[in-house]
Amino acid sequence: MKWLIVTGDDFGISRGINRGIVEAHFSGILTSTSLMVDRSACEQAVALARECPTLSLGLHLELDEVEPKDAPAEIGRQHARFVELVGCAPTHVDTHHDVHRDPRVLFHLLPWGRRVGVPVRGHSGVRHFPKFYGQWGGETHLEQISAEGLLRLLDEEVGEGITELNCHPGYVEPGFPSSYAAEREVELRTLCDPALRPAFQKMGIRLIGFRDLPTVAASAAATPVSGDAA
């Protein structure tokens, strides 16, 4: 079985991004999102998430300006802030700009994830697939984030098991603090393309969220392997 988690990063960074992520969940294929707890629109994001009971809500750690030796305290602070805002633990954790690719950060994040029981992006039973992105080599490539481009990538990359595709949909307001701006609205249109779900069915891909992982694990454990009695 091929399971796909589609995670929208940057939830809470602005009201426009929040609106786009929720739209991509209700009208598209987005199943999970990751909350930035120190941004101006984070409380609005939490309020919107409460209206989306099937949306998996994780923690999008901001560690860009943090010295690696200070990472444990900052991870703990942002996690505590998440629990205060949301009222429960995150379903998953990742980092802004994938800072945890730095081994010095990962050294602290992985033990923390194991201790609190939260899967860390790219370091759990879920394979991380980061290629759905509209800028490469400093240039914009909208063909990468078209519906056709997405289906091509998934056909090439998604195999048996669970894969997470992260994305950055949203509506961009004036003064949005990121060079990745116009691409977000293109991603949103792609994620809401009505042709995707029928295509997923033909490809044998089933959409899930991080909150579904225990159910998927139980289902996989109960499925007889080749040679077992039916």
C-alpha positions as CSV (number, residue, x, y, z in Angstrom):
1,M,0.0,0.0,0.0
2,K,1.1,3.5,-0.8
3,W,0.2,6.1,1.8
4,L,0.8,9.8,1.3
5,I,0.8,12.6,3.9
6,V,0.6,16.1,2.5
7,T,1.9,18.7,5.0
8,G,1.6,22.5,4.6
9,D,4.5,24.2,6.3
10,D,4.4,27.7,7.9
11,F,0.9,27.6,9.5
12,G,0.7,30.7,11.7
13,I,3.1,32.9,9.7
14,S,0.4,35.1,8.3
15,R,-3.4,35.1,8.0
16,G,-3.2,34.6,4.2
17,I,-1.0,31.5,4.6
18,N,-3.4,30.2,7.3
19,R,-6.4,30.7,4.9
20,G,-4.6,28.9,2.1
21,I,-3.7,26.0,4.2
22,V,-7.2,25.5,5.5
23,E,-8.6,25.8,1.9
24,A,-6.1,23.2,0.7
25,H,-7.3,20.9,3.4
26,F,-11.0,21.4,2.9
27,S,-10.9,21.6,-0.9
28,G,-7.7,19.8,-1.8
29,I,-5.3,17.1,-0.8
30,L,-3.6,18.6,2.2
31,T,-3.8,16.4,5.3
32,S,-1.4,17.9,7.8
33,T,0.2,21.2,8.7
34,S,3.0,22.5,11.0
35,L,2.5,25.5,13.3
36,M,4.9,28.3,13.9
37,V,4.2,29.2,17.5
38,D,6.0,32.6,17.7
39,R,4.4,34.2,14.6
40,S,1.7,36.9,14.6
41,A,-1.0,34.8,13.2
42,C,-0.4,31.6,15.2
43,E,-3.4,32.1,17.5
44,Q,-5.7,32.6,14.5
45,A,-4.2,29.4,13.0
46,V,-5.0,27.4,16.1
47,A,-8.6,28.7,16.0
48,L,-8.9,27.6,12.4
49,A,-7.4,24.2,13.2
50,R,-10.1,23.6,15.7
51,E,-12.6,23.8,12.9
52,C,-10.6,21.1,11.0
53,P,-11.0,17.9,13.1
54,T,-9.3,15.7,10.4
55,L,-6.3,18.0,10.0
56,S,-3.1,16.8,11.7
57,L,-1.3,19.6,13.5
58,G,2.4,19.5,14.2
59,L,5.1,21.8,15.4
60,H,7.2,23.8,12.9
61,L,10.3,24.7,15.0
62,E,12.1,27.9,14.2
63,L,15.8,27.3,15.1
64,D,17.5,29.3,12.4
65,E,19.0,31.9,14.8
66,V,19.6,29.5,17.6
67,E,23.1,28.2,18.5
68,P,23.1,24.4,18.4
69,K,24.1,24.2,22.1
70,D,20.9,26.2,22.9
71,A,18.6,24.0,20.8
72,P,17.3,21.8,23.6
73,A,16.0,24.8,25.6
74,E,14.5,26.4,22.5
75,I,12.8,23.1,21.4
76,G,11.4,22.7,24.9
77,R,10.1,26.3,24.9
78,Q,8.4,26.1,21.5
79,H,6.9,22.7,22.4
80,A,5.5,24.1,25.6
81,R,4.0,27.1,23.7
82,F,2.4,24.7,21.2
83,V,0.8,22.7,24.0
84,E,-0.4,25.9,25.7
85,L,-2.0,27.1,22.5
86,V,-3.4,23.9,21.1
87,G,-4.1,22.0,24.3
88,C,-2.5,18.7,23.2
89,A,0.8,17.4,21.9
90,P,1.8,17.9,18.2
91,T,1.3,15.0,15.8
92,H,4.7,15.5,14.3
93,V,7.6,18.0,14.3
94,D,9.7,19.6,11.6
95,T,11.8,22.7,11.3
96,H,11.7,26.0,9.3
97,H,14.1,25.7,6.4
98,D,14.8,22.1,7.4
99,V,17.4,23.4,9.9
100,H,17.4,20.0,11.5
101,R,19.5,18.7,8.6
102,D,22.4,20.3,10.5
103,P,23.8,17.3,12.5
104,R,24.4,19.6,15.5
105,V,20.7,20.4,15.7
106,L,19.6,16.8,14.9
107,F,21.7,15.6,17.7
108,H,19.4,17.3,20.1
109,L,16.1,17.0,18.2
110,L,16.0,13.2,17.7
111,P,16.4,12.3,21.4
112,W,13.7,14.9,22.3
113,G,11.4,13.4,19.6
114,R,11.8,9.9,21.0
115,R,11.3,11.1,24.5
116,V,8.0,12.8,23.9
117,G,6.9,10.3,21.2
118,V,6.7,12.8,18.3
119,P,8.0,11.7,14.8
120,V,10.7,14.0,13.4
121,R,10.5,14.8,9.7
122,G,12.7,12.4,7.7
123,H,13.7,10.4,10.8
124,S,10.8,8.1,11.4
125,G,9.0,5.4,9.5
126,V,7.7,8.1,7.2
127,R,9.9,8.9,4.2
128,H,10.2,12.6,3.5
129,F,9.8,13.8,-0.1
130,P,10.9,17.5,-0.5
131,K,10.9,18.0,-4.3
132,F,7.5,19.8,-4.6
133,Y,9.0,23.3,-4.6
134,G,8.8,26.1,-7.1
135,Q,12.3,27.5,-6.9
136,W,15.5,25.7,-7.9
137,G,18.9,27.1,-8.4
138,G,17.7,30.6,-7.5
139,E,15.1,30.6,-10.2
140,T,11.3,30.1,-10.3
141,H,10.1,26.9,-11.9
142,L,6.3,26.8,-11.8
143,E,6.2,23.6,-13.8
144,Q,7.5,21.8,-10.8
145,I,4.4,22.8,-8.8
146,S,1.8,22.3,-11.4
147,A,-0.7,19.4,-11.1
148,E,1.1,17.6,-13.9
149,G,4.4,18.2,-12.3
150,L,3.1,16.9,-8.9
151,L,1.7,13.7,-10.4
152,R,4.9,13.1,-12.3
153,L,7.0,13.5,-9.2
154,L,4.7,11.2,-7.2
155,D,4.7,8.6,-9.9
156,E,8.5,8.6,-9.9
157,E,9.1,8.8,-6.2
158,V,6.3,7.3,-4.1
159,G,6.6,3.6,-3.4
160,E,5.2,1.2,-0.9
161,G,4.9,2.5,2.7
162,I,4.3,6.0,4.0
163,T,5.7,9.2,2.3
164,E,5.4,12.8,3.5
165,L,5.3,15.5,0.8
166,N,5.7,19.0,2.3
167,C,4.4,22.1,0.6
168,H,3.9,25.8,1.1
169,P,0.4,26.9,0.0
170,G,-1.2,30.2,0.9
171,Y,-2.4,33.6,-0.1
172,V,0.4,36.2,0.0
173,E,-0.3,39.6,1.4
174,P,1.8,42.8,0.7
175,G,5.0,42.8,2.7
176,F,5.1,39.0,3.1
177,P,8.5,38.3,4.6
178,S,9.7,35.6,2.2
179,S,11.2,35.3,-1.3
180,Y,8.9,32.3,-1.8
181,A,5.7,34.3,-2.4
182,A,3.9,34.0,-5.7
183,E,4.7,30.3,-5.8
184,R,2.5,29.7,-2.8
185,E,-0.7,30.6,-4.6
186,V,0.3,28.4,-7.5
187,E,0.9,25.5,-5.0
188,L,-2.6,26.2,-3.5
189,R,-4.3,25.9,-6.9
190,T,-2.4,22.7,-7.6
191,L,-3.3,21.1,-4.3
192,C,-7.0,21.9,-4.9
193,D,-7.0,20.6,-8.5
194,P,-10.0,18.2,-8.8
195,A,-8.0,15.9,-11.1
196,L,-5.6,14.8,-8.3
197,R,-7.8,12.5,-6.2
198,P,-8.9,10.3,-9.2
199,A,-5.3,10.2,-10.3
200,F,-4.2,9.0,-6.8
201,Q,-6.8,6.2,-7.0
202,K,-5.3,5.0,-10.3
203,M,-1.8,5.2,-8.8
204,G,-2.8,3.3,-5.7
205,I,-2.0,6.2,-3.4
206,R,-4.1,6.7,-0.2
207,L,-4.1,10.1,1.6
208,I,-3.6,10.1,5.4
209,G,-2.4,12.5,8.1
210,F,0.1,12.0,10.9
211,R,-2.8,11.4,13.3
212,D,-3.6,8.3,11.3
213,L,-0.2,6.7,11.8
214,P,-1.3,4.4,14.7
215,T,-4.2,3.1,12.6
216,V,-2.0,2.5,9.6
217,A,0.6,0.7,11.7
218,A,-2.1,-1.5,13.2
219,S,-3.5,-2.3,9.8
220,A,-0.1,-3.1,8.4
221,A,0.6,-5.4,11.3
222,A,-2.7,-7.2,10.8
223,T,-2.1,-7.8,7.0
224,P,-0.8,-11.3,6.2
225,V,2.5,-11.3,4.4
226,S,3.1,-13.4,1.3
227,G,2.9,-17.1,2.2
228,D,0.8,-16.6,5.4
229,A,-2.5,-18.3,5.7
230,A,-5.4,-16.2,4.5
